[in-house]
Amino acid sequence: AEYSAKALEILKISANAQPKFTRTWLFMGVFTNVLAAKETKAEKKSALLSESKVYLEKALQLSPKRQDIFWELEKNYLLAENFQAMKELAQKCASIDQSDGICYWFWGIAEIFLGDQDSGKKHIKEAEEKFSGAFPYLQLGVAYMSQKNYEGASEAYELVVKYEPNNASYHAVLAFLYKEIG
């Protein structure tokens, strides 16, 4: 968070010097999202998310089809728990490039949080088919846990543990999920 705050200060100077450089606005949104994710006070977190959204919307005005801007806005909506807006933005993102798995990932996560687990699972599967990298399966686990789908959450946490085997907290959550499943 400390480095994000410093980077943000420098990026604001850059935005004044080159206001039409999309990447500056994108990074300002990224680093402000990081600060919001670390913030514990709800009012301050909300203010940071609003600030980040302004930066990301400016980036989107400058480059309306740049998908990495969509991804950061989707993260913003995830942090703000605005799952309907997240879903709508993910659909728009996927319509730009249907081969982009990350758009489908956020689409699926949003649907699961909104209670449409079947569609969410379908879009998560599409994301995994379209993108060969590792996804933030922790998001998927949290989404399933919000719906009390402990089996889905345990499958996600098994992947979290696979990619981060040294994190004891993830093992503890997985043990809790196994206990809930029976």
C-alpha positions in Angstrom: 0.0 0.0 0.0 2.9 2.4 0.8 4.4 1.9 -2.7 1.0 2.3 -4.3 0.5 5.7 -2.6 3.9 6.8 -3.8 3.3 5.6 -7.3 -0.1 7.4 -7.3 1.6 10.7 -6.4 4.0 10.3 -9.3 1.3 9.3 -11.7 -0.8 12.4 -10.9 2.2 14.5 -12.0 2.4 12.5 -15.2 -1.4 12.9 -15.8 -1.0 16.7 -15.6 1.9 16.5 -18.1 0.3 14.0 -20.5 -3.4 14.0 -19.9 -4.2 11.8 -23.0 -1.9 9.0 -22.1 -4.2 6.1 -21.3 -1.8 4.0 -19.3 -1.3 6.7 -16.7 -5.0 6.8 -16.0 -5.2 3.1 -15.9 -2.3 2.8 -13.5 -3.8 5.5 -11.3 -7.0 3.4 -11.1 -5.0 0.2 -10.4 -3.0 1.7 -7.5 -6.1 3.4 -6.1 -7.9 0.0 -6.2 -4.9 -1.5 -4.3 -5.3 1.2 -1.6 -9.0 0.6 -1.4 -8.5 -3.1 -1.0 -6.2 -2.5 2.0 -8.4 0.1 3.6 -10.3 -1.0 6.7 -12.5 2.1 7.2 -15.7 1.8 5.1 -16.0 5.5 4.3 -12.4 5.9 3.2 -12.6 2.7 1.2 -15.7 4.0 -0.6 -13.9 7.3 -1.4 -10.9 5.5 -2.8 -13.1 3.3 -5.0 -14.9 6.3 -6.3 -11.6 8.0 -7.0 -10.3 4.9 -8.8 -13.5 4.7 -10.9 -13.0 8.3 -12.1 -9.4 7.4 -13.2 -10.5 4.2 -14.9 -13.5 5.9 -16.7 -11.1 8.5 -18.0 -8.8 5.7 -19.3 -11.8 4.1 -20.9 -12.8 7.4 -22.6 -9.3 7.6 -24.1 -9.2 3.9 -25.1 -12.8 2.5 -25.2 -11.9 -1.0 -26.3 -8.9 -1.6 -24.1 -9.8 -4.7 -22.1 -7.3 -4.3 -19.3 -9.2 -1.1 -18.3 -12.4 -3.2 -18.1 -10.6 -5.7 -15.9 -9.6 -3.0 -13.4 -13.1 -1.5 -13.4 -14.5 -5.0 -12.7 -12.1 -5.3 -9.8 -13.4 -1.9 -8.6 -16.9 -3.2 -8.7 -15.9 -6.4 -6.9 -14.3 -4.4 -4.1 -17.4 -2.2 -4.0 -19.6 -5.3 -4.0 -21.6 -3.9 -7.0 -22.0 -7.3 -8.6 -24.7 -6.2 -11.1 -22.5 -3.5 -12.5 -19.6 -5.9 -12.6 -21.6 -8.4 -14.6 -22.8 -5.8 -17.1 -19.3 -4.5 -17.6 -17.9 -8.1 -18.0 -20.5 -8.8 -20.7 -19.4 -5.6 -22.5 -15.8 -6.6 -22.1 -16.5 -10.1 -23.5 -18.3 -8.6 -26.5 -15.2 -6.7 -27.5 -13.1 -9.9 -27.7 -14.8 -13.2 -27.1 -11.5 -15.0 -26.8 -10.6 -13.0 -23.6 -11.0 -15.4 -20.7 -10.6 -12.7 -18.0 -13.8 -11.0 -19.1 -15.6 -14.3 -18.6 -14.0 -14.9 -15.3 -15.4 -11.6 -13.8 -18.7 -12.4 -15.5 -18.9 -15.7 -13.7 -17.7 -14.3 -10.3 -20.4 -11.6 -10.5 -23.1 -14.2 -11.4 -22.2 -16.4 -8.5 -22.3 -13.5 -6.0 -25.7 -12.6 -7.5 -26.9 -16.1 -6.8 -26.9 -17.5 -10.4 -24.4 -20.2 -9.7 -25.2 -22.3 -12.8 -24.5 -19.4 -15.2 -21.5 -18.4 -13.1 -20.0 -21.8 -13.2 -20.5 -21.9 -17.0 -18.7 -18.6 -17.5 -15.9 -19.7 -15.1 -15.4 -22.8 -17.2 -15.4 -20.6 -20.4 -12.7 -18.4 -18.8 -10.5 -21.4 -18.0 -10.9 -22.7 -21.5 -10.0 -19.4 -23.1 -7.1 -18.4 -20.8 -4.2 -20.7 -19.9 -2.9 -18.7 -16.8 -3.9 -19.1 -13.2 -7.0 -17.2 -12.0 -7.5 -15.7 -8.6 -9.4 -18.8 -7.3 -9.7 -17.1 -4.0 -12.3 -14.8 -5.5 -14.2 -17.9 -6.7 -14.0 -19.5 -3.3 -15.3 -16.3 -1.6 -18.1 -16.0 -4.1 -19.3 -19.6 -3.5 -19.0 -19.2 0.3 -21.2 -16.1 0.0 -23.9 -18.4 -1.4 -23.1 -21.2 1.2 -22.0 -23.5 -1.6 -19.2 -25.1 0.4 -18.5 -27.8 -2.2 -17.9 -25.2 -4.9 -15.8 -23.2 -2.4 -13.7 -26.2 -1.5 -12.9 -26.9 -5.2 -11.8 -23.3 -5.5 -9.7 -23.5 -2.3 -8.1 -26.7 -3.4 -6.7 -24.7 -6.4 -5.8 -21.8 -4.1 -3.8 -24.2 -1.9 -2.2 -25.8 -5.0 -0.9 -22.4 -6.2 0.0 -21.1 -2.7 0.8 -24.2 -0.6 2.7 -22.3 2.1 -0.2 -20.1 3.2 -1.6 -21.7 6.4 -4.8 -19.6 6.3 -5.9 -21.1 3.0 -5.4 -24.6 4.4 -7.4 -23.6 7.5 -10.3 -22.4 5.3 -10.1 -25.5 3.2 -10.3 -27.6 6.4 -13.3 -25.6 7.5 -15.0 -26.2 4.2 -14.3 -29.9 4.3 -15.9 -30.0 7.8 -19.0 -28.2 6.5 -19.4 -30.6 3.7 -19.0 -33.5 6.0 
